[in-house]
Amino acid sequence: MAIRENFTYTDMDEWLNEKRVTEIECLVPDLTGVARGKILPRAKFTEDRGMRIPEAVLGMTVTGNSPVDDPAYDRAISVTDRDMILKADPTTITMVPWATDPTAQVIHDCYFADGRLVDFAPRSVLRRVLKLYADKGWKPVVAPELEFYLTAKISDPDLPLRAPVGRSGRAETSRQVYSIDAVNEFDPLFEDIYDYCDLMGLDVDTLIHEIGAGQMEINFLHGEPLGLADKVFFFKRTLREAALKHQMYATFMAKPMAGEPGSAMHVHQSVVDAETGWNIFSNQDGSPSALFKNYIGGLQRYMPSALAIIAPYVNSYRRLVRHTAAPINIQWGMDNRTVGFRVPESGVQDRRVENRIIGSDANPYLALAVTLACGYLGMMDALEPTAITTGSAYEMEYELPQGLPEALQRLRGEDKLREVLGERFIDVYAAIKDLEHQEFMTVISPWEREHLLLHV
């Protein structure tokens, strides 16, 4: 479901007038999930405005740099630094709850001058995958679960993060998984978050305290993928702003603190027949369908090659280690949280698979696009899954790439993912991730200074 389903430009214009909005944040999610765009006065925001931003905005690293002299990148993004045309998606219009003056925010799609969607924009990549499902008469249904950490405000990036101080005046020093009292320590913050989310129509569901000190999880109600990706994109902005208001940081880094579990974006996914509404993962007699098994087979076959998209940073691979509530392989099992792909106990119409490999640092549009793409390929090629895992998968072999360079090499070499996600997207994405890794390799870490400076 979109944030304001079936809204047209006329509806959006009337809504802005009703809310007496004075300015509008025109947002474009880039490949890293950062909100780019422009801010306009209300009077300047019209359907025929034709706003433009440079094409290279979609091809930047998280540090704001772009690859130089990369042939694949240059084939996708013009060396002349041409413009893209932005068009608002009226269904995404919502208020900015933390703004002082009445301010709205709306997500924009990116178009080339000839009217085509920019194919390497994150929303375009997800739309491309969803069209494959629509062409088969199917509708994917997803439900993201997003983990994050609250931390004390520490402005020096060389200092380790630590848990924030709650209402008691003390910071957590032990793990308080599912503790209601530990969540209540931050009641003022979460009251603001729920108020903000309600105002924005984000449909968040349950909030729990996760395993780590200061680690929380928010669950979203299930729905259609593009609308859910928009909501996760908005929620990340909202949470960070609300935390700052309460003198804290909120982070979606996959592994922000040493010795604590990492943060994931678990995604529950199923597929229904668009005409009948029947879950195609179940047969009429209630048993798992062949397509359900094929979907899992696709996740197993292609997710290792797609890991660079759902574990997008060098930090992401610190999360994917044994015995840290994160998977290290592509096994699957019934109600088994040690595997990469968990099948929860459910009714016939609710049969689904949960992808537990995705990090909370992943771009939500790309994460949903790639996990649905892997399942789609499994169903198209009738791939069979491995035998079900009934014990702990932590004791089994690593089956995922263990670093960004290896993951990028596998992504570039997977022709079917390139075909489904788009060749130009893969070229741009891999190029900026290569550059990010090069930038990381110029940094000398505290570990190196501590253990190598005087010992080698």
N, C-alpha and C positions, 0 to 999 in steps of 0.2 A: 504494500500500500504506500503511495506517495504521501508526503507530509500534508499536502492539501490536494487530495485526489481530484482529478478532472478539472483543475483550475485552468482557465484561459487567461489571455492577456487582459481581457476586459474585467474578468473577476479579480485579477491581481491589482489592476488599477483602482477598482472600487475598494478593495481591501486596504490598500495603502492610504487612500483618502479617509476611510473609516478610522484607521489607526492614527491618523494625523502624523504620518511618518515624515521626517524632515530630511533624512539622508538614507542612502541604500548602499550596502556593501555588496558589490558584484563579485562573486567568488568563482574561482576556477581551481579544482583540485589538480595538483601537478602529480608527476609520477611517484614522488615520495609521499604524497598525501598532504603536503603543505598547501594552505589556502593562499592562492595568488589572486590578483585582480585589481579592481579599482573601486573607489568610493565616490558616489555621485550625489549631488543635491537632488531632492525629490523632483523638482521641476525639470531636471535634465534627463530623468529616467523615463524613456518612452520606447514603444515597440520598435520604432524605426530609427532608434538611436544609432545602431551600427557600431557599437564599441569595438575597439581593436586593441590587441596586445601582441607583442612579438611571438612568433612561433617557438623561438628558443626557450620561452618561459616553461614549456612542457618538457624541455630536455636539459634540466639542470640537476646537479647533485644536491644533496641535502645541505651542502655548504654554499650553494648558489653558483657553482662553476659549471662550465660546459666543456665537453671534449673538444680538442683541437686536432685537426688533421686525422680524423678517424673516418675512413671511407664509408663504412656502413652508416655511421651517424649522419654524414653529409648527404647520403642518398635519401635520407628521410627528412631531415631538417635543412632547409635551403641555406646555403652559405651567404645569401644576400640578406638574411635576417628579416624575412618578409613577415607581414602581419597575419594574424588570424582574426576572424570576425566572431564576436561573442553574441550569443542569443540566450536570454534568460529562459529557464525552465519554470513556468509559473507554478507548477505543482510543488516547488521547493521553497516558495516564499515563506518566511517566518520572521519573527522579531528577534532582535539582539537583546536579550534580557538584561545584560550587564551594562548596556550603554546608558549614558546620562540623559541624552535627548532621544526621542522616539526614532529608533533606527531599525531598519529591516535588513535582512540578508537573503540573497537568492543565488542559487547555483546556476552557472552558465555553461552551455555547451559551446564547443569550439568548431568553427567551420572554415574551410578554405574559401577563397574568393569565388570559386565556381559553384558554391553551395553544398559541397560534400562535407560530411563530418570529418574532422581531423582524426584519422584512424588510430593514431598512437596516444590520444587522450584517454585517461583512465575510464571515463564514462562510456566512451565509444567502444573500448575493448570489451567492457561488460555487455553492452548492447549487442555487439557482434556475436558473443556466445549465446545470449538469450534468443537471438534470431534463429540460431541453429535448433534450439528447443522448440520455438514457435513453429518452425517449418515441419516439425514432426508431430505437431498437435499437442505439445507438452508445456507445462508450466512448472519451473522449479520453485520450491518453497524453502526458505532458509531462516535460521534463527541464530544470530551471533551471540556469543557470551564473551564479554570483553574484560580482561584482567588489567589492573593498573596498580601502581604504588602511589601513596601519599608520602611525601618526604618533607623534612625541614627545609626552609629556604637557605640554600648555601650558594652564594654567588660565585665562589671561586671553583672553576671546573676541575682544578687539580685535587680538591678535597673529596673524600668519599661521601656519598649520601648517607643519611641516617633517618630513622623514623621520626615523624613530627610529634610535637607535644599536643596531647588531647586536652579535654576539659578538666581532667584531674591534675593537670600541671606536670604530668610525667609522660615520657615516651615509652612505647612498647619495647621490651627487651626480650620477649619470648614469643613463640608462635601461638596465635589465638584463632586457629581455623574455626569458622562458623560461630565464633563468639558474638553474641548479641551485645554484650557489654562493651566489647572492643569497638564495634561499629558505633555504639552510642557515644563513645569518646569524641566522635566527630559529627555529632548531631547537627550543630549549626551549619556546617558545610553541606551535609547531605540534604538538609531541609531546603537549602538554596538550590541544590542540584535538581531535586525533584520538582521544585517550583519552576525552575528554568525549563526543564524538560517538558513539563505539562504545558507551559506557555508556548513552547515550540512544537508540540505535537509529536514528540519523539517516541512515545509508546515504550518507555523502559518498563521492565518488569521487576524482578527481584534483585535485591542487593545483599551480598554476603561478604563476610570477612574471609579472605583466602588464607593460604598457609603462611606466607611471609609476613614479617613485621611491617604493618602499615599497608599490606596488600589487600585489595578489594576486587570484587567482580560485580559487574552489572550485566543483567540479561535483558535481551530485547525480545518482544513478542514476535512470533514467526510472521513472515510475509514475503512479498515478491522481492527479488534480489536488488534491483536498482534502488527502490525506495529504502531498503534496509541499509544499503551502502551509504546513501545520503544521510541517514540518521546516525550511523556510526561516525561519519565525517563531521557532522554537526556536534555530536556528543563529545568528541575529543576536544574541539574548541571550547565547548561549554564547560567541561570539567576543568580544563587548565585555567580558564578565567575565574571560575568559582573558587578554585584552590588559592589563586593569587589574592583574591579578596579576603581570604582567611589566613593570609600569611603562610601559605604552604605552596609546595610544588605538587603537581600531579604529572606522572610520567607514564608513557606507554612503551618505554624502552623494554626490550625483551629480557634484559638482565641488568637492572640498574644497580644492584647491590651484591657484592661478593658474599657467599655463604647463605644467600636466600634464594628461594625458587624463582624461576623466570615467570614472565607474564605471557599468556597465550590469548588468541582470539579463536576459541573453539566455535566451529560452525556446524550446526545441525542442518542436514539437507535431505530433501525428498523431492519427488517429482509427481505431479498429478496430471491426469488427462484433462486437457483444456475443455473438452466438451462435456464430459461426465463428472469431472471432479474426483474421479477415483485415483487413489494412490497407486501408481504403476509398480511400486516396489512390492505389492501384495497381489497374490492370486485371489480369485473370487472365493475360494475355500479358506482364505486366511493365511495360507502358507507363503513364504518368501518367493517372489517371482524370479525368473531367470534374469530379468533386467536388473533386479536388485543386486544379484550376485555379480553381474557384469559391471555394474556401477562401481562396486567395491574393487573388482579386478582392474578397472581403469584407474582408480585412485592409486592402487598399488603399483601399477605399471608406470604411470607418468608423473606421480608426485615427486619422486627423487629428482627428475629432470626439471621440475617446476620450482624446486626449493628456493632458488634465488629470488623468486617473486614473493614467496610467503615468509622467507627469512632473509630480508633484504639488506641487512647491514652486517659488518664484522661482528658486532655485539650480539646479533641474533643467534650465532652458533654457540655462544656461551650457555644458552638456555638448553640446547638439545644434547644433554649429557645424562648418564645413568642416574637413577634414583633421585630425580629432582622434579617429579610430577610432570615430566615432559617425555614424549616418545623419542626413541633413538632409531626406530625402524618402521617398516610399513606393514606390520602385522595387523590383524583385525580380530575382534572378539566380541562376545555378548556381554554387555555391562562390565567391560574390562577397561579400566582407566590407564593401564600400562601400555596399551597398544596405540598405534597411530590412528586407527580407524575403529571407533567404538560404536557398537549397535546397542542403543538403550533398549531396555524392556518397554514394550509399547503395544498399543492396540493395532488392529489391522490397518486402519486409515492413518495411523500415526507412525508407521514403520519408517525409519530414517537411519542415516549414518552420520556420525559426528566426526569431523576431521579435527584431530587434536594437535596436528603438527604446526598449524598456522600461528605465527607470533602476533602479539598485540601491536607490534611496530609496523605491521604490513599495511599497505594502502588497502582500505576495505573494498574498493572497486576491483582492484586487480586480484585480491585474495579470493573474492567470490567468483570472479571470472575464471580464474585458473582452476579452482577446485571443481566448478561445474564443467569446465572443459575436460578435465581428466575423467570425470564420471561419464560424460557424453561419449568420449572416445571409447571407453570401456563398453558402453552399450552398443555402439556402432560396430565394434570389432568383436563383440561377443566374448570378451576376455573373462576367463575364469579366475576367481580369487584363489589364494593359497588355502591350505587347511586352516580351520579356525584355531586361534590360540586360546587355551583355557587357563593357563598359568600366567606367571609374570613374564612379560616381554622384555623387562629390563636385563634379564640374564642372557638374552639372545644377542646375535651379532648386530653391529651397526650396519644399517642399510641406507642411510642418508648421507649426502655429502657433508663433510665436517668442516668446511670453510667456504667462504664466498668465491674464491677463484675456481675451485672444483665445481661448485654449483653453477657458475656462469658457463663453464666449459660444457657441462651437460645440457644446460638450457639451449645454448647455441647449436648443439648437435641433435636436437630432437625435432625432426622435420614435421611431425604431426602437430606438435604444439605450435610451431611456427605457422602452420597452415590455419589452425583454428583461432589463434590469438592475433595473428597478423604479422607478416614479415617485418614491416617497418616498425611496429611496436617492439618486437624482439631486438631489432638492431639498435634502436634508441635506448631501450632499457638497459641492455647489456653494456652499451658504451658508457652510460653514466655510472653504472655500478663498477665498471673497471676503473673509472677515474676516482670514484670514492675510495676504492681499495688502495689506489696509488697514493691518495692524500693521507690515508690512515698510516701507510707504511713510512711516511716521513716523520711520524710522531714517536718519540722515545717514551716508553711507559715507566711508571714508578717501579714496577717489578724489575725491569732491566737495570735501572739505576741501583736498586737495592741489592740485587744478586749478582750482577756482572761487573759493576764498577770496580770493585776491589778484589774480585775473586778469580778473574779469568785473564 
